Amino acid sequence: MNWGLRNRLDRVLPGLPNGTGSVMFAIDHGYFMGPTSGLEDPRKTIVPLLPHADSLMLSRGILQNSIPKRTNIPIVLRVSSGNSILNEDLSNEELCVSIEDAIRLNASAVAFSIYIGGAYEHQTIVEFSKLVNDAHRYGLPVLAVTAVGKDMNRDLRYLSLASRIAVELGADIVKTYYCDGFNELIAACPVPVVIAGGKKLPEAEALQLAHNAVQQGAAGVDMGRNIFQPEAPVAMIQAVRGVVHKNLSPKEAYDLYLTREDGDEHPADS
Ligand code: 5RP
């Protein structure tokens, strides 16, 4: 792996060199969902959470308009789009942000959704593969978002298949969902894997999910709604961080969430 690629990968997932997990904070939902609940005023929600996230996954527009320019947080820039929640099929995506723009925006990695089993599977696989060619020319890591779409059966068989295809195509990081037998997915996926949180869960369940994933080999989380939709997002991201960075049990992390439930700003815990 070349120096630039390795260095950027370690910035995006800073837990990698020392074997702990990392907290990537996903706030890209609006690129097809519009003003998602909790992100109606993106800057107001996101800025207090920045000190507690290791990296930020988002679209070009929210980066430019809602993230302070002087932040040091590594950026994972979503570069695929092409549909909205108003359409039945969400898989008709293509590369919509150039590598030059990603570099101009100082992205540390780029993210692209592949729709394995979806109507536009072929298109997204080919576009993803071309993105890997271009991004790697500049030492820019590529994160494959797998298993997105309305009707996907998110079981081990499907998630392993989608994740492994992403690796075979050249992904440097795979984003997928947690499932029963997740350790088997990890064994078949020789690049770092991060999990999405999915729809909002009760906080204790979301922390259990993060715990299960890192215990079974995930390199961390790339969670969104389960961080910014709870009543106390600052407390929640710190609890998730406790699980991922410090190996807190789900109960210890939930207690941490409850004791900080006012959502006040707290110093970063590491
Ligand atoms: C959408 C995405 C989102 O970033 C992803 O779903 C993570 O967010 P959440 O934890 O809310 O599911 O990639 O395509």
py3Dmol code that shows the C-alpha trace and the ligand (Angstrom):
import py3Dmol

protein = """\
ATOM      1  CA  MET A   1       0.000   0.000   0.000  1.00  0.00           C
ATOM      2  CA  ASN A   2       1.478   3.370  -0.962  1.00  0.00           C
ATOM      3  CA  TRP A   3       2.308   5.998   1.652  1.00  0.00           C
ATOM      4  CA  GLY A   4      -0.542   8.380   0.849  1.00  0.00           C
ATOM      5  CA  LEU A   5      -3.188   5.673   0.835  1.00  0.00           C
ATOM      6  CA  ARG A   6      -1.935   4.212   4.136  1.00  0.00           C
ATOM      7  CA  ASN A   7      -1.678   7.617   5.776  1.00  0.00           C
ATOM      8  CA  ARG A   8      -5.183   8.661   4.724  1.00  0.00           C
ATOM      9  CA  LEU A   9      -6.673   5.324   5.748  1.00  0.00           C
ATOM     10  CA  ASP A  10      -5.155   5.703   9.203  1.00  0.00           C
ATOM     11  CA  ARG A  11      -6.531   9.233   9.456  1.00  0.00           C
ATOM     12  CA  VAL A  12     -10.044   8.050   8.610  1.00  0.00           C
ATOM     13  CA  LEU A  13      -9.806   5.028  10.921  1.00  0.00           C
ATOM     14  CA  PRO A  14      -7.250   6.122  13.545  1.00  0.00           C
ATOM     15  CA  GLY A  15      -7.884   2.997  15.609  1.00  0.00           C
ATOM     16  CA  LEU A  16      -6.361   0.788  12.912  1.00  0.00           C
ATOM     17  CA  PRO A  17      -2.662   1.090  13.872  1.00  0.00           C
ATOM     18  CA  ASN A  18      -3.322   0.186  17.517  1.00  0.00           C
ATOM     19  CA  GLY A  19      -6.092  -2.324  17.000  1.00  0.00           C
ATOM     20  CA  THR A  20      -8.955  -0.322  18.496  1.00  0.00           C
ATOM     21  CA  GLY A  21     -12.088   0.743  16.695  1.00  0.00           C
ATOM     22  CA  SER A  22     -12.904   4.112  15.147  1.00  0.00           C
ATOM     23  CA  VAL A  23     -15.997   6.306  15.061  1.00  0.00           C
ATOM     24  CA  MET A  24     -16.897   7.509  11.601  1.00  0.00           C
ATOM     25  CA  PHE A  25     -19.924   9.778  11.853  1.00  0.00           C
ATOM     26  CA  ALA A  26     -22.319   9.472   8.887  1.00  0.00           C
ATOM     27  CA  ILE A  27     -24.343  12.528   7.982  1.00  0.00           C
ATOM     28  CA  ASP A  28     -24.779  11.981   4.243  1.00  0.00           C
ATOM     29  CA  HIS A  29     -28.447  10.961   4.452  1.00  0.00           C
ATOM     30  CA  GLY A  30     -29.750  14.157   2.864  1.00  0.00           C
ATOM     31  CA  TYR A  31     -28.207  13.357  -0.528  1.00  0.00           C
ATOM     32  CA  PHE A  32     -31.264  11.243  -1.270  1.00  0.00           C
ATOM     33  CA  MET A  33     -33.537  11.808   1.780  1.00  0.00           C
ATOM     34  CA  GLY A  34     -33.504  15.608   1.984  1.00  0.00           C
ATOM     35  CA  PRO A  35     -33.791  17.191   5.461  1.00  0.00           C
ATOM     36  CA  THR A  36     -33.603  13.982   7.492  1.00  0.00           C
ATOM     37  CA  SER A  37     -34.969  14.156  11.034  1.00  0.00           C
ATOM     38  CA  GLY A  38     -32.202  15.477  13.268  1.00  0.00           C
ATOM     39  CA  LEU A  39     -30.286  17.043  10.394  1.00  0.00           C
ATOM     40  CA  GLU A  40     -32.800  19.759   9.442  1.00  0.00           C
ATOM     41  CA  ASP A  41     -30.261  22.351  10.546  1.00  0.00           C
ATOM     42  CA  PRO A  42     -27.078  20.411   9.800  1.00  0.00           C
ATOM     43  CA  ARG A  43     -24.581  22.840  11.282  1.00  0.00           C
ATOM     44  CA  LYS A  44     -26.435  23.080  14.593  1.00  0.00           C
ATOM     45  CA  THR A  45     -26.537  19.296  14.972  1.00  0.00           C
ATOM     46  CA  ILE A  46     -23.112  18.441  13.649  1.00  0.00           C
ATOM     47  CA  VAL A  47     -20.718  21.016  15.101  1.00  0.00           C
ATOM     48  CA  PRO A  48     -21.073  19.953  18.797  1.00  0.00           C
ATOM     49  CA  LEU A  49     -20.415  16.352  17.733  1.00  0.00           C
ATOM     50  CA  LEU A  50     -17.234  16.996  15.762  1.00  0.00           C
ATOM     51  CA  PRO A  51     -14.810  16.759  18.732  1.00  0.00           C
ATOM     52  CA  HIS A  52     -16.044  13.228  19.431  1.00  0.00           C
ATOM     53  CA  ALA A  53     -15.922  11.763  15.915  1.00  0.00           C
ATOM     54  CA  ASP A  54     -12.805  10.350  14.263  1.00  0.00           C
ATOM     55  CA  SER A  55     -14.018  11.114  10.748  1.00  0.00           C
ATOM     56  CA  LEU A  56     -17.057  12.489   8.988  1.00  0.00           C
ATOM     57  CA  MET A  57     -18.908  10.914   6.054  1.00  0.00           C
ATOM     58  CA  LEU A  58     -20.946  13.459   4.151  1.00  0.00           C
ATOM     59  CA  SER A  59     -21.877  15.047   0.839  1.00  0.00           C
ATOM     60  CA  ARG A  60     -20.060  17.886  -0.884  1.00  0.00           C
ATOM     61  CA  GLY A  61     -22.878  20.368  -0.248  1.00  0.00           C
ATOM     62  CA  ILE A  62     -23.080  19.866   3.512  1.00  0.00           C
ATOM     63  CA  LEU A  63     -19.302  19.936   3.785  1.00  0.00           C
ATOM     64  CA  GLN A  64     -19.127  23.279   1.988  1.00  0.00           C
ATOM     65  CA  ASN A  65     -22.084  24.888   3.721  1.00  0.00           C
ATOM     66  CA  SER A  66     -22.223  23.464   7.223  1.00  0.00           C
ATOM     67  CA  ILE A  67     -18.760  22.369   8.349  1.00  0.00           C
ATOM     68  CA  PRO A  68     -16.321  24.985   9.659  1.00  0.00           C
ATOM     69  CA  LYS A  69     -13.405  25.307   7.241  1.00  0.00           C
ATOM     70  CA  ARG A  70     -10.829  25.243  10.020  1.00  0.00           C
ATOM     71  CA  THR A  71     -11.803  21.795  11.295  1.00  0.00           C
ATOM     72  CA  ASN A  72      -9.179  19.062  11.274  1.00  0.00           C
ATOM     73  CA  ILE A  73     -11.622  16.198  11.100  1.00  0.00           C
ATOM     74  CA  PRO A  74     -10.840  13.767   8.233  1.00  0.00           C
ATOM     75  CA  ILE A  75     -13.517  13.827   5.551  1.00  0.00           C
ATOM     76  CA  VAL A  76     -14.998  10.797   3.805  1.00  0.00           C
ATOM     77  CA  LEU A  77     -16.751  12.377   0.854  1.00  0.00           C
ATOM     78  CA  ARG A  78     -19.791  10.726  -0.706  1.00  0.00           C
ATOM     79  CA  VAL A  79     -19.207  10.778  -4.454  1.00  0.00           C
ATOM     80  CA  SER A  80     -22.156   8.675  -5.681  1.00  0.00           C
ATOM     81  CA  SER A  81     -25.708   9.889  -6.120  1.00  0.00           C
ATOM     82  CA  GLY A  82     -28.484   9.957  -8.688  1.00  0.00           C
ATOM     83  CA  ASN A  83     -31.768   9.204  -6.977  1.00  0.00           C
ATOM     84  CA  SER A  84     -34.161  10.351  -4.276  1.00  0.00           C
ATOM     85  CA  ILE A  85     -36.407   8.715  -1.710  1.00  0.00           C
ATOM     86  CA  LEU A  86     -39.392   9.696  -3.899  1.00  0.00           C
ATOM     87  CA  ASN A  87     -38.515   6.958  -6.382  1.00  0.00           C
ATOM     88  CA  GLU A  88     -39.214   3.259  -5.898  1.00  0.00           C
ATOM     89  CA  ASP A  89     -35.746   2.152  -6.924  1.00  0.00           C
ATOM     90  CA  LEU A  90     -32.830   3.725  -5.103  1.00  0.00           C
ATOM     91  CA  SER A  91     -30.060   1.949  -6.951  1.00  0.00           C
ATOM     92  CA  ASN A  92     -29.666   4.150 -10.030  1.00  0.00           C
ATOM     93  CA  GLU A  93     -26.508   5.891  -8.873  1.00  0.00           C
ATOM     94  CA  GLU A  94     -23.368   7.021 -10.620  1.00  0.00           C
ATOM     95  CA  LEU A  95     -20.179   8.862  -9.818  1.00  0.00           C
ATOM     96  CA  CYS A  96     -21.252  12.496  -9.391  1.00  0.00           C
ATOM     97  CA  VAL A  97     -18.218  14.139  -7.750  1.00  0.00           C
ATOM     98  CA  SER A  98     -14.869  14.160  -9.547  1.00  0.00           C
ATOM     99  CA  ILE A  99     -11.642  13.034  -7.908  1.00  0.00           C
ATOM    100  CA  GLU A 100     -10.321  16.554  -8.512  1.00  0.00           C
ATOM    101  CA  ASP A 101     -13.169  18.022  -6.474  1.00  0.00           C
ATOM    102  CA  ALA A 102     -12.636  15.466  -3.708  1.00  0.00           C
ATOM    103  CA  ILE A 103      -8.978  16.491  -3.522  1.00  0.00           C
ATOM    104  CA  ARG A 104      -9.870  20.194  -3.709  1.00  0.00           C
ATOM    105  CA  LEU A 105     -12.142  19.636  -0.699  1.00  0.00           C
ATOM    106  CA  ASN A 106      -9.268  17.887   1.106  1.00  0.00           C
ATOM    107  CA  ALA A 107     -11.146  14.591   1.366  1.00  0.00           C
ATOM    108  CA  SER A 108      -9.244  11.814   3.115  1.00  0.00           C
ATOM    109  CA  ALA A 109     -11.365   9.131   1.416  1.00  0.00           C
ATOM    110  CA  VAL A 110     -14.304   8.823  -0.961  1.00  0.00           C
ATOM    111  CA  ALA A 111     -17.497   6.783  -0.480  1.00  0.00           C
ATOM    112  CA  PHE A 112     -19.601   5.140  -3.174  1.00  0.00           C
ATOM    113  CA  SER A 113     -22.675   2.874  -2.905  1.00  0.00           C
ATOM    114  CA  ILE A 114     -22.764  -0.418  -4.777  1.00  0.00           C
ATOM    115  CA  TYR A 115     -26.183  -2.007  -5.162  1.00  0.00           C
ATOM    116  CA  ILE A 116     -25.515  -5.739  -5.235  1.00  0.00           C
ATOM    117  CA  GLY A 117     -28.709  -7.487  -6.278  1.00  0.00           C
ATOM    118  CA  GLY A 118     -30.348  -4.169  -7.191  1.00  0.00           C
ATOM    119  CA  ALA A 119     -31.680  -3.123 -10.586  1.00  0.00           C
ATOM    120  CA  TYR A 120     -28.535  -1.073 -11.264  1.00  0.00           C
ATOM    121  CA  GLU A 121     -26.029  -3.580  -9.888  1.00  0.00           C
ATOM    122  CA  HIS A 122     -23.954  -3.644 -13.105  1.00  0.00           C
ATOM    123  CA  GLN A 123     -23.800   0.132 -13.425  1.00  0.00           C
ATOM    124  CA  THR A 124     -22.750   0.698  -9.825  1.00  0.00           C
ATOM    125  CA  ILE A 125     -20.139  -2.077  -9.930  1.00  0.00           C
ATOM    126  CA  VAL A 126     -18.545  -0.696 -13.085  1.00  0.00           C
ATOM    127  CA  GLU A 127     -18.641   2.893 -11.818  1.00  0.00           C
ATOM    128  CA  PHE A 128     -17.186   1.815  -8.493  1.00  0.00           C
ATOM    129  CA  SER A 129     -14.338  -0.045 -10.200  1.00  0.00           C
ATOM    130  CA  LYS A 130     -13.480   3.021 -12.285  1.00  0.00           C
ATOM    131  CA  LEU A 131     -13.575   5.153  -9.147  1.00  0.00           C
ATOM    132  CA  VAL A 132     -11.027   2.819  -7.520  1.00  0.00           C
ATOM    133  CA  ASN A 133      -8.740   3.223 -10.575  1.00  0.00           C
ATOM    134  CA  ASP A 134      -8.908   7.011 -10.337  1.00  0.00           C
ATOM    135  CA  ALA A 135      -8.829   7.405  -6.556  1.00  0.00           C
ATOM    136  CA  HIS A 136      -5.864   5.073  -6.109  1.00  0.00           C
ATOM    137  CA  ARG A 137      -3.906   7.079  -8.660  1.00  0.00           C
ATOM    138  CA  TYR A 138      -3.924   9.835  -6.017  1.00  0.00           C
ATOM    139  CA  GLY A 139      -3.588   7.608  -2.962  1.00  0.00           C
ATOM    140  CA  LEU A 140      -7.189   8.267  -1.973  1.00  0.00           C
ATOM    141  CA  PRO A 141      -8.906   5.356  -0.170  1.00  0.00           C
ATOM    142  CA  VAL A 142     -12.322   4.211  -1.358  1.00  0.00           C
ATOM    143  CA  LEU A 143     -15.133   3.162   0.975  1.00  0.00           C
ATOM    144  CA  ALA A 144     -17.796   0.888  -0.522  1.00  0.00           C
ATOM    145  CA  VAL A 145     -21.257   1.319   0.932  1.00  0.00           C
ATOM    146  CA  THR A 146     -22.990  -2.034   0.553  1.00  0.00           C
ATOM    147  CA  ALA A 147     -26.451  -3.397   1.202  1.00  0.00           C
ATOM    148  CA  VAL A 148     -28.362  -0.216   0.662  1.00  0.00           C
ATOM    149  CA  GLY A 149     -31.787  -0.252  -0.910  1.00  0.00           C
ATOM    150  CA  LYS A 150     -35.310  -0.725   0.294  1.00  0.00           C
ATOM    151  CA  ASP A 151     -35.764  -4.466  -0.173  1.00  0.00           C
ATOM    152  CA  MET A 152     -32.448  -6.039   0.737  1.00  0.00           C
ATOM    153  CA  ASN A 153     -32.507  -9.060   3.023  1.00  0.00           C
ATOM    154  CA  ARG A 154     -29.724  -8.105   5.384  1.00  0.00           C
ATOM    155  CA  ASP A 155     -28.657 -11.593   6.442  1.00  0.00           C
ATOM    156  CA  LEU A 156     -25.170 -13.082   6.613  1.00  0.00           C
ATOM    157  CA  ARG A 157     -25.372 -14.643   3.174  1.00  0.00           C
ATOM    158  CA  TYR A 158     -26.305 -11.408   1.432  1.00  0.00           C
ATOM    159  CA  LEU A 159     -24.086  -9.097   3.474  1.00  0.00           C
ATOM    160  CA  SER A 160     -21.040 -11.377   3.067  1.00  0.00           C
ATOM    161  CA  LEU A 161     -21.605 -11.572  -0.650  1.00  0.00           C
ATOM    162  CA  ALA A 162     -21.969  -7.815  -1.069  1.00  0.00           C
ATOM    163  CA  SER A 163     -19.000  -7.060   1.197  1.00  0.00           C
ATOM    164  CA  ARG A 164     -16.724  -9.590  -0.469  1.00  0.00           C
ATOM    165  CA  ILE A 165     -17.608  -8.279  -3.936  1.00  0.00           C
ATOM    166  CA  ALA A 166     -16.672  -4.793  -2.708  1.00  0.00           C
ATOM    167  CA  VAL A 167     -13.258  -6.085  -1.620  1.00  0.00           C
ATOM    168  CA  GLU A 168     -12.705  -7.913  -4.898  1.00  0.00           C
ATOM    169  CA  LEU A 169     -13.438  -4.667  -6.769  1.00  0.00           C
ATOM    170  CA  GLY A 170     -10.766  -2.841  -4.782  1.00  0.00           C
ATOM    171  CA  ALA A 171     -12.528  -1.251  -1.788  1.00  0.00           C
ATOM    172  CA  ASP A 172     -10.207  -0.114   1.004  1.00  0.00           C
ATOM    173  CA  ILE A 173     -13.033   0.036   3.561  1.00  0.00           C
ATOM    174  CA  VAL A 174     -16.379  -1.752   3.464  1.00  0.00           C
ATOM    175  CA  LYS A 175     -19.469  -0.339   5.086  1.00  0.00           C
ATOM    176  CA  THR A 176     -22.198  -2.848   5.776  1.00  0.00           C
ATOM    177  CA  TYR A 177     -24.706  -3.888   8.440  1.00  0.00           C
ATOM    178  CA  TYR A 178     -24.249  -6.042  11.500  1.00  0.00           C
ATOM    179  CA  CYS A 179     -25.916  -9.471  11.300  1.00  0.00           C
ATOM    180  CA  ASP A 180     -25.957 -12.824  13.096  1.00  0.00           C
ATOM    181  CA  GLY A 181     -22.702 -14.619  12.263  1.00  0.00           C
ATOM    182  CA  PHE A 182     -20.940 -11.319  11.608  1.00  0.00           C
ATOM    183  CA  ASN A 183     -17.535 -12.843  12.432  1.00  0.00           C
ATOM    184  CA  GLU A 184     -17.896 -15.012   9.312  1.00  0.00           C
ATOM    185  CA  LEU A 185     -18.422 -11.894   7.220  1.00  0.00           C
ATOM    186  CA  ILE A 186     -15.290 -10.395   8.746  1.00  0.00           C
ATOM    187  CA  ALA A 187     -13.285 -13.549   8.014  1.00  0.00           C
ATOM    188  CA  ALA A 188     -14.258 -13.353   4.337  1.00  0.00           C
ATOM    189  CA  CYS A 189     -13.554  -9.638   4.027  1.00  0.00           C
ATOM    190  CA  PRO A 190      -9.829  -8.819   4.236  1.00  0.00           C
ATOM    191  CA  VAL A 191     -10.162  -5.016   4.532  1.00  0.00           C
ATOM    192  CA  PRO A 192     -11.495  -2.921   7.453  1.00  0.00           C
ATOM    193  CA  VAL A 193     -15.273  -3.181   7.855  1.00  0.00           C
ATOM    194  CA  VAL A 194     -17.426  -0.514   9.492  1.00  0.00           C
ATOM    195  CA  ILE A 195     -21.106  -0.875  10.303  1.00  0.00           C
ATOM    196  CA  ALA A 196     -24.011   1.438   9.617  1.00  0.00           C
ATOM    197  CA  GLY A 197     -26.492   1.811  12.436  1.00  0.00           C
ATOM    198  CA  GLY A 198     -29.650   1.832  10.337  1.00  0.00           C
ATOM    199  CA  LYS A 199     -32.931   3.272  11.595  1.00  0.00           C
ATOM    200  CA  LYS A 200     -32.991   4.745  15.099  1.00  0.00           C
ATOM    201  CA  LEU A 201     -32.994   2.107  17.841  1.00  0.00           C
ATOM    202  CA  PRO A 202     -33.387   2.553  21.596  1.00  0.00           C
ATOM    203  CA  GLU A 203     -29.982   3.831  22.737  1.00  0.00           C
ATOM    204  CA  ALA A 204     -29.106   0.683  24.722  1.00  0.00           C
ATOM    205  CA  GLU A 205     -29.745  -1.459  21.642  1.00  0.00           C
ATOM    206  CA  ALA A 206     -27.644   0.773  19.412  1.00  0.00           C
ATOM    207  CA  LEU A 207     -24.755   0.516  21.878  1.00  0.00           C
ATOM    208  CA  GLN A 208     -25.157  -3.275  22.002  1.00  0.00           C
ATOM    209  CA  LEU A 209     -25.031  -3.331  18.198  1.00  0.00           C
ATOM    210  CA  ALA A 210     -21.801  -1.320  18.125  1.00  0.00           C
ATOM    211  CA  HIS A 211     -20.328  -3.534  20.836  1.00  0.00           C
ATOM    212  CA  ASN A 212     -21.220  -6.756  19.011  1.00  0.00           C
ATOM    213  CA  ALA A 213     -19.723  -5.469  15.785  1.00  0.00           C
ATOM    214  CA  VAL A 214     -16.352  -4.425  17.221  1.00  0.00           C
ATOM    215  CA  GLN A 215     -16.126  -7.564  19.358  1.00  0.00           C
ATOM    216  CA  GLN A 216     -16.526  -9.621  16.204  1.00  0.00           C
ATOM    217  CA  GLY A 217     -13.894  -7.747  14.252  1.00  0.00           C
ATOM    218  CA  ALA A 218     -15.393  -4.546  12.846  1.00  0.00           C
ATOM    219  CA  ALA A 219     -12.902  -1.700  12.510  1.00  0.00           C
ATOM    220  CA  GLY A 220     -15.534   0.590  13.947  1.00  0.00           C
ATOM    221  CA  VAL A 221     -18.845   2.185  13.178  1.00  0.00           C
ATOM    222  CA  ASP A 222     -20.049   4.553  10.473  1.00  0.00           C
ATOM    223  CA  MET A 223     -23.250   5.469  12.269  1.00  0.00           C
ATOM    224  CA  GLY A 224     -25.619   8.319  11.644  1.00  0.00           C
ATOM    225  CA  ARG A 225     -29.220   8.228  12.854  1.00  0.00           C
ATOM    226  CA  ASN A 226     -28.394   6.389  16.068  1.00  0.00           C
ATOM    227  CA  ILE A 227     -26.042   9.237  16.924  1.00  0.00           C
ATOM    228  CA  PHE A 228     -27.866  12.361  15.769  1.00  0.00           C
ATOM    229  CA  GLN A 229     -31.479  11.287  16.455  1.00  0.00           C
ATOM    230  CA  PRO A 230     -31.321  10.483  20.217  1.00  0.00           C
ATOM    231  CA  GLU A 231     -32.370  13.254  22.578  1.00  0.00           C
ATOM    232  CA  ALA A 232     -28.775  13.773  23.662  1.00  0.00           C
ATOM    233  CA  PRO A 233     -26.548  13.323  20.604  1.00  0.00           C
ATOM    234  CA  VAL A 234     -23.365  14.518  22.341  1.00  0.00           C
ATOM    235  CA  ALA A 235     -23.885  11.986  25.114  1.00  0.00           C
ATOM    236  CA  MET A 236     -24.664   9.284  22.577  1.00  0.00           C
ATOM    237  CA  ILE A 237     -21.566   9.786  20.457  1.00  0.00           C
ATOM    238  CA  GLN A 238     -19.461   9.692  23.618  1.00  0.00           C
ATOM    239  CA  ALA A 239     -21.124   6.432  24.637  1.00  0.00           C
ATOM    240  CA  VAL A 240     -20.513   4.950  21.182  1.00  0.00           C
ATOM    241  CA  ARG A 241     -16.937   6.171  21.396  1.00  0.00           C
ATOM    242  CA  GLY A 242     -16.573   4.448  24.763  1.00  0.00           C
ATOM    243  CA  VAL A 243     -17.645   1.127  23.245  1.00  0.00           C
ATOM    244  CA  VAL A 244     -15.511   1.465  20.159  1.00  0.00           C
ATOM    245  CA  HIS A 245     -12.356   3.022  21.597  1.00  0.00           C
ATOM    246  CA  LYS A 246     -12.316   1.820  25.177  1.00  0.00           C
ATOM    247  CA  ASN A 247     -14.102  -1.485  24.936  1.00  0.00           C
ATOM    248  CA  LEU A 248     -16.818  -0.382  27.388  1.00  0.00           C
ATOM    249  CA  SER A 249     -19.590  -2.928  27.857  1.00  0.00           C
ATOM    250  CA  PRO A 250     -22.974  -1.892  26.446  1.00  0.00           C
ATOM    251  CA  LYS A 251     -24.206  -1.356  30.016  1.00  0.00           C
ATOM    252  CA  GLU A 252     -21.236   0.852  30.962  1.00  0.00           C
ATOM    253  CA  ALA A 253     -21.757   2.834  27.779  1.00  0.00           C
ATOM    254  CA  TYR A 254     -25.489   3.193  28.372  1.00  0.00           C
ATOM    255  CA  ASP A 255     -24.812   4.413  31.927  1.00  0.00           C
ATOM    256  CA  LEU A 256     -22.448   6.957  30.417  1.00  0.00           C
ATOM    257  CA  TYR A 257     -25.203   8.040  28.057  1.00  0.00           C
ATOM    258  CA  LEU A 258     -27.692   8.422  30.915  1.00  0.00           C
ATOM    259  CA  THR A 259     -25.358  10.415  33.133  1.00  0.00           C
ATOM    260  CA  ARG A 260     -24.699  12.866  30.307  1.00  0.00           C
ATOM    261  CA  GLU A 261     -28.234  12.933  28.977  1.00  0.00           C
ATOM    262  CA  ASP A 262     -28.473  16.707  29.167  1.00  0.00           C
ATOM    263  CA  GLY A 263     -26.555  16.787  25.879  1.00  0.00           C
ATOM    264  CA  ASP A 264     -24.213  19.466  27.203  1.00  0.00           C
ATOM    265  CA  GLU A 265     -20.860  19.731  25.602  1.00  0.00           C
ATOM    266  CA  HIS A 266     -18.258  17.567  27.279  1.00  0.00           C
ATOM    267  CA  PRO A 267     -14.561  17.351  26.574  1.00  0.00           C
ATOM    268  CA  ALA A 268     -13.515  14.617  24.158  1.00  0.00           C
ATOM    269  CA  ASP A 269     -12.803  11.486  26.134  1.00  0.00           C
ATOM    270  CA  SER A 270      -9.554  10.599  24.509  1.00  0.00           C
TER     271      SER A 270
END
"""
ligand_1 = """\
14
5RP
C -26.748 5.900 3.197
C -25.523 5.808 4.017
C -25.587 6.283 5.417
O -24.416 6.961 5.699
C -25.722 5.096 6.298
O -26.986 4.548 6.159
C -25.280 5.341 7.766
O -26.194 5.923 8.478
P -27.148 5.185 9.497
O -26.276 4.751 10.658
O -28.106 6.256 9.828
O -27.762 3.985 8.814
O -24.509 5.375 3.581
O -26.544 5.321 1.965
"""
view = py3Dmol.view(width=600, height=400)
view.addModel(protein, "pdb")
view.setStyle({"model": 0}, {"cartoon": {"style": "trace"}})
view.addModel(ligand_1, "xyz")
view.setStyle({"model": 1}, {"stick": {}})
view.zoomTo()
view.show()
